[in-house]
């Protein structure tokens, strides 16, 4: 891959969004920790570097700073917000508190378009989010743009191809931000934009073959799009060296085991084994209420099942999983100084004693990219467009104690919810929808008697990348019908509520 952009992560909540915007322009990029050794970056065949924003102050103690040689790589560099301040600080400029913080929309006054602002008007709306700013720019730099609170809102050393901008072009609140990113990639870095699902499949197949060699692989198949694409990609690479294993852990949606087996037996050419381990998983979850403990227990049980199946198959070298980039970001700080949100069972939940080596070909992709790769591989749309389902299944939608009785209650309520959304033809407008069983009971009245029963919460969201999400506005009449059906048809439920929170500050799943 000769055309590659490196994004250095300084802990910004938008780092992944920067990568998405670049990939949306068909240019491949990778996110690296801010302190990555410059010699490692230099081996990547870089076309350019982007430095992300971050919550620190460059003049603070222990503030994250990159290898100083990054500025000597001889490739164009774009510093965004904190990244701009890093450039200024390292090259002899001065960064200081603004005195008046600048958050939200601001008007950018362009004084010199150059290649970064090529084709744009002289006044633009941008999104600011900073408490520090450059008070003196380094020698060799000039001012390209300013705002009311930032006299150096955009600067550049045109000869060296080093640019800094105080605002965030990657967010939708900067309407012309994609134009600026595009200008950096194509006008400044000289990219051509050849990274596509087809090229990803081609390079991934080559890498998988090289890594696996003559080894054998088992793939944890759940029926969801992530594991399906993983299996299809690996099967394309190594064929009969792959065996898919579908584990019924008792945490699946209503009728899911039958649906998955039916789909993959008729559509998939890879070997498929079915394992029913509902009792084993429920025994492992008994008495656990903390979501992190649940995820780790499920992750460990999965591995033990796979290792057991691997012994039956003979020598197995790799366990393949459909881990995606958001899983890795939320599970731990894998690239930069970001914080752990929750441990995903297939990332932080894996036991250290696992004997199988991991194969995760989708680990740097976002959900929409995975769907496009699935289409390129020829998977049916019924699989490619399927809504996400968490690896730990209904265990993280059954808040509190997990047992068969509570799971059955949730299964029935969830099935009614999804059925009604499908009848209303809203399924294509909603990116994820599900029911949650809460760990509380409430007083109700049925007939002439008092009840004290369970509460079901409903969640439906829209999202582009599952890093941020908004709640879906279900029509009130439809909500009323769903609530009535659940209370009337599902035993031990007397109340239904609807979740109207966004991500952030909430996550999409409740646990």
N, C-alpha and C positions, 0 to 999 in steps of 0.2 A: 504494500500500500504506500505509494509514493506521495499521495496527496493527503496530508494528515494535519489536523489542528490539535494542539495540546491546550487544554483548559486547566490552569492551576487553581486549585480550590483553597480559598482562604476562609472557608466556613460560611459562605453566603447561603441563604435559603434559596437563592436563585441559580446556584451553580449548575444544577441539573437542567434548568430551563435554558441556560446558555447553550449547553450541549445539544438540547433538542432543537433549538433554533438553527444551529449550524447544520445539524443532520437533515433538517427539513429542506435545506438548500442543497442537499445531495453531496455534502462534503463530510467525510468521515472525521470524527474527533474523539478524543479520549480525555477523561478527567484524571488528573494526577494530584497527589498531595502537593501542597505549596512548596515543600522542602525537597522535592525530588531532585536527585543529583543531575546536574545539567548534562553530564556525559550520557546518562540514560536517555534523556530527551533527545540528545543529538543523534542517537542511533535510530530514531523513529522515522527519519526522512521527513522532517517537519516542513510545512508550508508557512506556519505561523503559530503564535502563542497568544492566548487570551488569559488575563489575570482576573479572577472573579472579585466580587465584593467580599465583605466580611464584617463582623461585628467589632473588631479590634480597632485601636488607634496605633498608627505606626510608631508613634513616639512613646508608647506605653512599654512597661516592663514585660518581657517575654512575648511581645507582639510577633505574630507569624511573618517571617520575611523569607524570600526565596534565596536560592543560590545566586550570589551576585553575578556569576558568569552567564546567567540567563540573558542578560542584556548584550552579551557578546556572541550570541549564537549566529547572528547575521540574518535572522528572519524577522519579518514584521511582528510587532507586539501591540496588543490593545489592552490597556488597563481600564477596568470598569470600577468606578467608585473607590473602594479600598485599594483595588489594583492600580488605579491611577495614582493614589497617594503613595503607594509602594514605589512606583517609578520615580515620582518627584523626590521622595525621601532618599532613595538610593543614589540618585544622580545629583544631589546637592541642592535641591529645592527645599522649601520649608512647608510643613503641614502644621496647622494649628486648629483649635476649636473654633467653630464659626461664631460663637456668641449667640447666634439665632439659628437653631436647627432648621433644616430644610427637608420636610417630609411631604410626599404627595406630588401633585401636579405643579409644574413650573413652566414658564415660557423661556425657550432657548433662543438667543439671538446669535445667529451665525455671522461671524465677521469674515471668515475665509472658508469657502466650501472645500477646496482641495478635492482629493479623491474620496475622503471619508463621507463628506456631505454632498457628493455629486448628485445632481438632479433634484435636490431638495430646496424648499423655500427658505428664505432668510429667517423666518420665525416659525418655530415648531413647538408643539406641546411635548414635554418629556416628564418622566417620573423620577423624582429625587428621593433619596433615603439616606441621609448622612448627617453627622454632627461635627465632622471635621472637614476641612477644605484646604486646598493649596493657597498659601498666602504669598509664596514666591516660587516662580517656576525655574527649573534648572537651566543652565546655560545651553544654548543651542535649540531650545524649544520656543515656539511661538503660540500665541493664543488663537484658537480657531473659533471659539464660541464662549458666551457668557450667559448668566442668568441674573436675576435681581439679587440673589444671595451668593452667587459663585462667580467672581470675576474671571476665574479660569475653569469654566465648565467643560471645555474641551481644549486640549493642547496637543502639540505634535513636534517631534524632531523629524522633519520631512526627509532629510538626508538619510537618517538611520531607519526610517519606517517605524518609529515608536510613537504610539498614540495613547492618550489618556482622556477619558470622559468621566465626568462626575455623576452622571445620571445612568439609568438602567435601560438600555435599548432592548433587552430581552423580554421585558414585560409588556403585556397588551396595552398598558396605560401609556406607553410611548408609541403612538400610532405609526410613526415612520421608523421605528426601531429596526424592523427587519430590513429596510432599505439600507440602513447604516451597517448592519452586520453583513449584508450582501456586498456592499461596497468594500468593506474590509477584506472579505474573502476573495472576491473576484478582481477588484480594481487594485488592491494593495498587495495581497498575498499571491495573486496570480493563479488561484484555484480554477479548476475546470468543472467540478461538480459531477463526478462520475460514480459516487457511492450510492448504490440502489439496492433494493432487496435481492435482485439477481446477482449483483457483485458480492453481496454479503453471503449468499448461499454458496457461491463459487469458492470464496476464500475460506469459509467455515468448513466446507467439505474437505478442502485440502488440509486445513489445520487439524481436523478430527482424525483424518487418516494418518497424518504424521504422528500425532500424539498416541493414538490407540495402537497403531501398528498391527500386530497379529493378535492383540488382546481381545478379550470379550467384555461386553457391556450389558448391564441390566439398567432399564429405565423405569423410574417410578411414574407410572401412568395413572393420572387421576380422571381423565376425560375432559379436563379443561384445555383451553387453547395453549397454555404455556407448555405443559407436558406433551401435548399432541405435536406441537411444532418441534419440540426437542427430539421426540422420537422419530419424526419424519426426516429431520435433518441428519440425525445420526444413522438412520437406516439407509439414507441416500449415500452416506459416506462409507459405511462398513457392512451393510447388508445383513447377512445371516449371523454376523458376530454380535448382533443386538438381540436381546430378549426383553420384552416389555412385561412388567408385572403390575397388575391392578390389585390393590389391596382394599377389600371392604372392611373399613375400620369401625363401622357402626355409626359413623359421624357424617354420613352422606345425606343428601336431600332425598325426598320421597321418590322412589323408583329409579334412583340414579345408577345403582349398580347394574340393573337390567339394561338401562339405556346405554351405558358405556360399553358393556360387553357386546350388545347388539351392533352398535356403531362400529367398533373396532374389529369385530370378527368379519364384518362384511366389507369394510372400507380399507382396512390396514393389512399390509402383506407381511409385517414383522411378526415374529413369534410372540404369543401372548399367553401369560399364565395368570390365573385368578386365585387369590388367596382370601379366605374368609377368616378374619381375626377380630371380629367384633368383641368377643369376650376378653381377649387379651388387652385391647385398647381400653375398654371400660374398666377393667381391673386396674390398669395403670393409672387411670384418671380418678379412681375412687378417693374421695376426701379432699381432692385438690380444688381450690377455688381461685387462687391467684392466676391470672392469665399467663404470666411468664412461666410459672411452674407447669401449667397445662401444655404450653407450646414445647417446652423442653422435654416433657414426658412423652408427648406424641412423636417428636423428632427422634428420640431414643428408641421408642418402640418400632417406628418405621424401619430404622436401621437394623434392628435385631431381626425383623421379619425378612428384610432383604438379604441379610447375611445368611439366614437360614435357607432361603430359597437359592442363594448362590451356591451353597454347599451341595444342594441337590442337583444343581446344573453342572457341577464340576468347577474347574478353575474360572473365577470371574475376577476381572481386574478393576473395572470401573462401575461406579454408580452414577447414572445420568439424571439430572434434575432440571426442571424448568424454572430455575431461579432467574428473576429479572432484576434490572437495576434498582427500581424502587424498593424491592425486598432488601437488597444489600444496604441501601442508604438508611432505611428505617431500622435495620437491625444493629448496625454499629457504624462507627466512623471508619469507613473503608478507604476513603480517599483524602479527606481533609479534616479540619478541626470541627466537625459537626457532632451533634449529640445523638445518643441512642433513643429512638422513639419506642420501638418494641422489637422483640426478638422473633424473627420468623422461624418457624420450625425447621425449614430447610436451609437456614443460614446459621444463626447463633445457637439453634437447638440441637445441632448434631453433636453426638458424643465424641470426646477426644480419642476414645479407644477404637473408633471405627476403622476397620481393616481395608475397606474399599476406597480407592481413589476417586475423587469427584470429577465429573465431566459436566460442565455447565456452559454450553455454547451460547446461551442467550443472556448471560449475566450482565452484559453492558447495554442491553436493549430496553426500550420502553414498550408498553403494551401495544400501542398502535403500530410500532415497528415490527413486533412479533406477529401481529395479524397479517401484515403485508408480506412477511417472509412465508407465513403459512399459505397464503394465496399463491405465491411464487412456487411453492412446493406442490401445489395442486390439491391441498386439503379442501374438503367440502366447506361451504359457507356456514353450515350448521355447527361446525366445530370452530371455525375461524372467528365467527361473530359471537360466540357464546360468552355470556357474562362471566366475570371472574368468580372463582369460588376458593376461599382460603384453604391452604394445605391442611391446617388443623380442623377444617370442616366446621360442623355445627358445635364443636366443643367451645369455640370462641364466640359463638352466638348464643350459647346457653350460659348466661352469666351466673356465676356461683357454682353450685354442685352440678356435676354432669352424671346422669344416669339414664337408663333406657326410657323410663317413664317421662322424664322431662324432655328428652330428645324427641320422643314420639309426639309430644304436644307441639314442639317447635316445628317438626316436619310437616304436620298437618296445616298449621297456620301459614307457614312459608309457601306451601303448595297453593293454598287459596289466594294468597297475595299475588303470586306470579301468574296464576291462571287468570285473575281478573285484569291484570295489566295487559296480558296478551289479548284478552277479549276486547279491551278498549283500544287495541292497536297502539299502545304506548311503549311497547318493549324496545322498538328501534330508537326511541327518543331518550331512553334511560340507559346509562352505562353500567349501573349496578343497582340491584334491588334485592332486599331480603328482609326477613323477620328476625327479631331477637327476643329471647325469653328472659325477662328480667328476674333478678333474685329477690323479688318482693311479692307480697300478696296484698290485695286490696278488698275492701268491703263492697259488696254489690247486692242487688236484689234481683232474683229471678222468680217469676210467679209471685207468690206471696211470702217467699222465704228469703232470709239473709244468706249471702254467700261470702266466702273469704277465699278468693282464688287468685290465679296468676295473671300477670300483665304481659301483653305482647307489644313490643315496639316495632314499628315499620320504618324502613330506611330506603330511600331511593335517591340517587345522585346522578348528576351529569359531570363529566370531566373529560379533559383532553389527554391527560398523562397520568392520572391517579396520584400525582403529587399534590394537586389542589383539586377541590371539588365543591360543587354547589348542590343544595338540596333541590329535588325536582318538585315543581308545583302540581301535585296531583289534584284534579278537579274534586271539589268537595263532595259532590254526589257520588263519585266513584269511591272516595275514602269512606263515605258512610256505608256504601254497599259492602266494601271489604270488611269493615269493622263488624257489621251485622252478621255476615257469614261466619267470620272467625268465632265470634261469641256464641252463635247458635250451633255451629257444627263441630267446634273443637272443645272437648271436655276439659274442665278445670281452668277455663279462661273466662274472666268476666270484665276485662278492660283492655282497650287497644289505644295506643298513642302513636303519634307520628313525629319523627325526628326532623327538626328544621334547622340543624346546625351545619356549618360549612367546614371544609378542611383547607387550611387550618382555621380555627384552633382545634377542632375535633379531628379525629381520624375517620376514615370511611367505615371501617369495622369498629365495633364497640370495644373489643379486646384485642 
